[in-house]
Amino acid sequence: MPDKNKTPQPASGLLEEEAYQRIKQAIIDGSFSPADKLSIRGVCATLSLSPMPVRAALRRLVNERALDTTASGTALVPRLTRQEFQELTQMRLQLEPLALRLAAPHLTASDYTKLNALVASHEAARLAGDPAGVRQADTDFMLALYRASRSQLLLSFIESLWLRRSPFFWEARWALLSASASRAPHRHGEIIHALQGGDIDAAQAFLTDEIQSACQFLLDVMSFKDGT
C-alpha cells in the first residue's frame, strides 16, 4: 500500500532528477569530451530536456565535482591533470576492491551468468574493434558487480569518481582498445573465477592489477591538462 505519510516529490523535482540522471549517464557513456562547454541550450538540444531542470542538474554536477566551470559560470567537462588522474586512481584502488569484497557474499548464480555474458560481450566488441561496445561492457560489468555490495553510499562514491574520469577514458578509448594484454590486461574472467572459487583476496588482486595497469598505460601514452 502507498505510504500516506510520504510527501510526494514535486514535478519540478522529478524533472530535475531525470535531467541529472540523463546528463550523468551521458558523461559516463562518453557523450561529452574533455573541455566541452555544457551550455544549458546545448544540453537541452542534445538530450531533449527542458532548460530549468538542466540548469539545476548542471549546478548539482558542478557541486559534486563531476563538472568544472568556466570563469563565466558555464559548466565544463573536466580535462584531468596528471596528478588528478593519479589521485583518482588511488581512490579507486581503495573503494572498488572494497565494493568487490562486500559484493562477494551476495552474488547469485544469476549474477554470475550476467557477469559471464558481459565478459563475452567485451571480448566480442574488442575483436570487432568497437571501443564503444568495449567500454559499455566494461562499465556494465563493474556496476553489476559493485551494486551487489548493497552499499548505496559506497556505490555513490565510486560513481562520483567515474564521473570525473569517464570523459578522459572515452578520449583514450582507441589507445585502450589497441593496448596489448600485458600493458592493460582485462581481468574480468579471472575475477569471476576467483569469486566463484571463494577466493576473494585473489579477486581483489585481479581487480587491483587491472586498475593499476590501465592507469600506468594511460600515464605513458596520453597527454594531460598540464601538458605532461
Sequence and secondary structure as in RCSB ss.txt:
>XXXX:A:sequence
MPDKNKTPQPASGLLEEEAYQRIKQAIIDGSFSPADKLSIRGVCATLSLSPMPVRAALRRLVNERALDTTASGTA
LVPRLTRQEFQELTQMRLQLEPLALRLAAPHLTASDYTKLNALVASHEAARLAGDPAGVRQADTDFMLALYRASR
SQLLLSFIESLWLRRSPFFWEARWALLSASASRAPHRHGEIIHALQGGDIDAAQAFLTDEIQSACQFLLDVMSFK
DGT
>XXXX:A:secstr
   TTS    HHHHHHHHHHHHHHHHHHHT S TT EE HHHHHHHHT  HHHHHHHHHHHHHTTSSEE TT  E
E     HHHHHHHHHHHHHHHHHHHHHHGGG  HHHHHHHHHHHHHHHHHHHTT HHHHHHHHHHHHHHHHHTT 
 HHHHHHHHHHHHHHHHHHHHTHHHHHH  TTTS   HHHHHHHHHTT HHHHHHHHHHHHHHHHHHHHHH   T
T  
